[in-house]
Amino acid sequence: MVLRMKTSADPAAQTAGPAPALAGLATPGRSVLRAVTMEILTRYATVLLLVLLIVAFSLASSRFLTSQNWQNLLVVQAVVSCTAFAAIVPLVVGEFDLSLGNMLGFLTMLGAFLGGAGYNGGVVIPVMLIGGVLAGLINGSLTVGFQISSFIATLGTGILLSGLTLGLSGGQVLFDGIPPAILHIGQGHFLGLGITVWLTLLLAVILLYVLEQTPFGRKLYAVGGSERVAFLAGIRTGALKIAAFAIAGLLIGIGSIFELGQSGAANAGFGPDLLLPAYAAAFLGVTTYRPGYYNVPGAVVAIVLMAVGFNGLNLLGAPFWMQPIFNGAVLVIAVISARAESRHVRK
């Protein structure tokens, strides 16, 4: 009797005993899988959303995946990308530049004005680039030297530049005498893609390397992380902030060359409308690649995401007023996501 009870109890003990052990072994595995899944969703949620949009629009419209559509889509985003890159650099050091859109319009108008006056590309291109750098230096000097909030300083310079743009235009669209070199940059193709697309990719690679692989870039991130700590560590925070604004101006100068070459003309109303999409891309990029930090790859993914979204809606017959609604919605979502990601990184 006793033996039978023991033998009958033994299987129960054997079946009951290993179960907690197996559960204990399974729990770490599930935890690791959950952690990996959350890491992928955190870092690449924007990429996954981009893939889903591409698949959805491909099924909804036969024109979406055509080479002609994608060539146009990417070429149009070259100027937006330059503006987004220009927004990222001051953001890295904790500052905003609200003059970027007006600066873009002014430099584009300046190039058209000089071209109409008979100057060739060898003069117009350097002047546009130097003009962007000078505008950036003014923004940086007002912010650092005069201790003016970057919101106010860059807003003021932006309004000033808009007035200069109107003065140069004389109330007209300038299209005569655009240098052939600029037109070739804006409208030429290489290996099936626009030259501006290849140059934008090159800019992205260079900026990525500078920000993440050089002491200069790491110092910029240090200033943005804590200006006081960076200053106590011996970093010249003021000089770096001025340099960040100057780099932003240079990138806008490059974008203005792209715009003048693509359109072949300069309109006084161009520029300000690109400010919000640029910042939306910069903020949305915080959720990708390096969560919690402004970064170039994340901004590139965000730019393509917004371009694909609006392009797909356009092919499906969405009205023209959907673009500002779409851009505004993306900007709000991007800011909320960026703030949430920054809090997560701090924890």
C-alpha positions in Angstrom: 0.0 0.0 0.0 2.6 2.4 1.0 4.7 1.4 -2.0 1.8 2.0 -4.4 1.1 5.4 -2.9 4.7 6.3 -3.4 4.8 5.1 -6.9 1.6 6.9 -7.8 2.9 10.0 -6.1 6.2 9.9 -7.8 4.9 10.6 -11.3 3.0 13.5 -9.8 6.0 14.8 -8.2 8.0 14.3 -11.4 5.4 16.1 -13.5 4.9 18.9 -10.9 8.6 19.3 -10.1 10.1 20.1 -13.5 7.2 22.5 -14.5 8.4 25.5 -12.5 11.9 24.8 -13.7 10.8 24.8 -17.3 8.8 27.9 -16.7 11.8 29.5 -15.2 13.8 28.6 -18.2 11.2 29.8 -20.6 10.7 33.2 -18.9 14.2 34.5 -19.7 13.7 33.4 -23.3 10.4 35.2 -23.6 11.9 38.3 -21.9 14.8 38.4 -24.4 12.3 38.0 -27.3 10.1 40.7 -25.9 13.1 43.0 -25.4 14.4 42.4 -28.9 10.9 43.1 -30.4 10.6 46.3 -28.4 14.1 47.4 -29.5 13.2 46.8 -33.2 9.9 48.6 -32.8 11.6 51.5 -31.0 14.4 52.0 -33.5 12.7 51.1 -36.7 9.0 51.8 -36.2 9.3 54.6 -38.8 10.9 52.3 -41.3 8.2 49.6 -40.8 5.6 52.3 -41.3 7.3 53.4 -44.5 7.3 49.8 -45.8 3.6 49.4 -45.0 2.8 52.7 -46.8 4.8 51.6 -49.9 3.0 48.2 -50.0 -0.4 49.8 -49.5 0.0 52.5 -52.1 1.5 49.9 -54.5 -1.6 47.9 -54.2 -3.9 50.9 -54.5 -2.2 52.5 -57.5 -0.4 51.0 -60.4 1.6 54.2 -61.0 3.1 54.4 -57.5 6.1 52.0 -58.1 6.9 53.3 -61.6 10.5 54.5 -62.1 9.2 57.9 -63.3 7.2 58.5 -60.2 10.1 57.6 -57.9 12.5 59.7 -59.8 10.2 62.7 -59.4 9.5 61.9 -55.8 13.2 61.8 -54.9 14.2 64.8 -56.9 11.6 67.0 -55.2 12.8 65.9 -51.8 16.4 67.1 -52.4 15.6 70.7 -51.3 13.5 69.5 -48.4 16.4 67.3 -47.3 18.9 70.1 -47.3 16.5 72.2 -45.2 16.0 69.3 -42.8 19.7 68.8 -42.5 20.1 72.5 -41.8 17.5 72.3 -39.0 19.2 69.3 -37.4 22.6 71.0 -36.7 21.3 73.8 -34.5 18.9 71.3 -32.9 21.9 69.2 -31.9 23.3 72.1 -29.8 19.8 72.9 -28.4 18.9 75.8 -30.6 16.2 76.5 -33.3 16.6 78.3 -36.6 13.3 79.7 -37.8 14.9 81.7 -40.6 15.7 78.6 -42.7 12.7 78.9 -45.0 13.1 82.6 -45.7 16.9 82.1 -46.1 16.2 79.5 -48.7 13.9 81.9 -50.6 16.4 84.8 -50.3 19.4 82.8 -51.6 17.4 81.4 -54.5 16.3 84.8 -55.4 19.8 86.2 -55.0 21.1 83.5 -57.4 18.4 84.4 -60.0 19.1 88.1 -59.6 22.8 87.7 -60.2 22.2 85.4 -63.1 19.9 87.9 -64.7 22.7 90.5 -64.2 25.0 88.5 -66.4 27.1 86.6 -63.8 28.0 83.0 -64.6 27.9 79.9 -62.3 31.5 80.5 -61.2 30.3 83.6 -59.4 26.7 82.9 -58.6 27.3 79.5 -56.8 30.0 80.8 -54.4 28.0 83.9 -53.6 24.9 81.8 -52.7 27.0 79.5 -50.5 28.8 82.4 -48.8 25.5 84.2 -48.4 24.1 81.3 -46.5 27.2 81.0 -44.2 27.0 84.8 -43.5 23.3 84.6 -42.6 24.1 81.7 -40.3 26.9 83.6 -38.7 24.5 86.5 -38.0 22.0 84.2 -36.4 24.7 82.6 -34.3 26.1 86.0 -33.2 22.7 87.3 -32.2 22.0 84.1 -30.2 25.4 83.8 -28.5 26.9 87.2 -28.5 23.8 89.2 -27.6 22.2 86.4 -25.6 19.0 86.6 -27.6 16.7 83.6 -27.7 17.3 81.7 -31.0 13.5 81.8 -31.6 13.4 85.5 -31.5 16.8 86.1 -33.3 16.1 83.8 -36.2 12.5 84.9 -36.5 13.8 88.5 -36.9 16.4 87.6 -39.5 13.9 85.5 -41.3 11.5 88.5 -41.6 14.4 90.7 -42.7 15.4 88.2 -45.4 11.9 88.0 -46.7 11.9 91.7 -47.2 15.2 91.5 -49.1 13.7 88.7 -51.2 10.8 90.9 -52.2 13.2 93.8 -53.0 15.4 91.7 -55.3 12.4 90.2 -57.1 10.7 93.6 -57.7 7.4 91.7 -57.4 8.2 89.4 -60.3 9.3 85.8 -61.0 13.0 85.9 -62.1 13.9 83.4 -64.8 16.2 85.1 -67.3 19.9 84.3 -67.3 20.0 81.3 -64.8 23.6 80.0 -65.2 23.8 76.7 -67.2 25.9 75.1 -64.5 23.1 75.5 -61.9 20.5 74.3 -64.4 22.7 71.2 -65.0 22.9 70.5 -61.3 19.2 70.8 -60.9 18.0 69.1 -64.0 20.8 66.7 -64.9 20.7 62.9 -64.3 23.3 60.3 -63.5 22.7 56.5 -63.4 19.0 57.0 -63.7 18.6 59.5 -60.8 18.8 63.3 -60.6 22.2 64.8 -59.8 20.6 66.6 -56.8 19.5 63.2 -55.4 23.1 61.9 -55.5 24.4 65.1 -54.0 21.8 65.0 -51.3 22.9 61.4 -50.4 26.6 62.6 -50.4 25.6 65.5 -48.0 23.8 63.0 -45.7 26.9 60.7 -45.5 29.2 63.7 -44.9 27.0 65.2 -42.2 26.5 61.8 -40.6 30.3 61.3 -40.4 30.9 64.7 -39.0 28.3 64.5 -36.3 29.0 61.0 -35.1 32.6 60.2 -36.0 34.5 63.4 -35.4 35.4 65.2 -32.1 33.7 68.3 -33.5 30.4 66.4 -33.9 30.7 64.8 -30.4 31.2 68.2 -28.9 28.1 69.5 -30.6 26.1 66.7 -29.0 27.7 67.4 -25.7 26.6 71.1 -25.9 23.1 70.0 -26.7 23.1 67.5 -23.9 24.2 70.0 -21.2 25.7 73.3 -22.1 26.9 73.9 -18.6 28.6 70.6 -18.2 30.2 71.0 -21.7 31.5 74.4 -20.7 33.0 73.1 -17.5 34.7 70.4 -19.5 36.5 73.0 -21.5 34.4 73.0 -24.6 33.9 76.4 -26.2 30.1 76.2 -26.3 29.5 79.7 -27.8 31.8 79.1 -30.7 30.3 75.7 -31.4 26.8 77.2 -31.5 27.8 79.9 -33.9 29.5 77.2 -36.1 26.2 75.2 -36.0 24.3 78.1 -37.3 26.9 78.7 -40.0 26.8 75.1 -41.1 23.0 75.4 -41.3 23.4 78.4 -43.5 25.8 76.5 -45.8 23.3 73.6 -46.2 20.6 76.1 -47.0 22.9 77.6 -49.6 23.3 74.2 -51.2 19.5 73.7 -51.1 18.9 77.0 -52.8 21.2 76.0 -55.7 19.2 72.8 -56.0 16.0 74.7 -56.1 17.1 77.3 -58.6 18.4 74.6 -60.9 15.3 72.4 -60.6 12.8 75.2 -61.2 14.9 77.4 -63.5 13.3 80.5 -61.8 12.9 82.2 -58.4 9.6 83.1 -56.8 9.5 85.5 -53.9 6.9 83.3 -52.2 9.1 80.2 -52.1 10.8 79.0 -49.0 8.8 79.5 -45.8 6.5 76.5 -46.7 9.4 74.1 -46.4 10.2 75.1 -42.7 7.6 72.9 -41.1 8.2 69.8 -43.2 11.9 70.2 -42.4 11.3 70.3 -38.7 8.8 67.5 -38.9 11.5 65.3 -40.5 14.0 66.3 -37.9 11.7 65.5 -34.9 10.4 62.3 -36.5 14.0 61.2 -37.1 14.6 61.2 -33.3 12.5 58.0 -33.1 14.7 56.2 -35.6 18.3 55.0 -35.7 19.5 56.7 -32.5 16.3 57.1 -30.4 16.3 60.3 -28.4 18.9 62.1 -30.5 18.6 64.2 -33.6 20.3 62.3 -36.4 20.7 62.2 -40.1 19.6 58.7 -41.0 16.4 59.1 -39.1 15.6 62.4 -40.8 16.2 60.8 -44.2 13.7 58.0 -43.4 11.2 60.6 -42.2 11.6 62.7 -45.3 11.0 59.7 -47.6 8.0 58.7 -45.3 6.3 62.0 -45.7 7.1 62.1 -49.4 5.6 58.6 -49.9 2.6 59.5 -47.9 1.7 62.6 -49.8 2.6 61.2 -53.2 0.4 58.2 -52.6 -2.5 60.3 -51.5 -2.0 62.5 -54.6 -2.1 59.5 -56.9 -5.3 58.4 -55.2 -6.9 61.7 -56.0 -6.6 63.5 -52.7 -7.3 67.3 -53.0 -4.4 69.8 -53.0 -5.2 71.1 -49.5 -4.3 67.7 -48.1 -0.6 68.4 -48.1 -0.6 71.1 -45.4 -3.0 68.9 -43.3 -0.7 65.9 -43.8 2.5 67.9 -43.0 0.8 69.4 -39.9 -0.3 66.0 -38.6 3.1 64.5 -39.1 4.7 67.5 -37.3 2.5 67.0 -34.3 3.0 63.3 -34.2 6.8 63.8 -34.6 7.0 66.3 -31.7 5.0 64.0 -29.4 7.1 61.0 -30.4 10.4 62.9 -30.0 9.4 64.0 -26.5 8.4 60.5 -25.5 11.6 59.0 -26.8 13.7 61.6 -25.1 12.0 60.9 -21.8 12.5 57.1 -22.4 16.3 57.7 -23.1 16.7 59.8 -19.9 15.2 57.0 -17.8 
